[in-house]
């Protein structure tokens, strides 16, 4: 039951746009930094870390994509044999 609930929450979070979330990051950071003994403060902390988690996830994802692309470029480059090239004279 708990696993299923967390899975649904993750699906909803993944559907959110990072740019929109980033606009809210400062708002929830400020709320979190001003401690109160209230449910609203607790929710602000959770929301702040959800936004942060999405940003970190996207950063890791982008770094991995770039790494994969650079590896693909390296494997696609033609191998140049080392040493003296074999040349023929053509008339």
Secondary structure as UniProt FT lines:
FT   HELIX           2..14
FT   HELIX           18..33
FT   HELIX           39..76
//
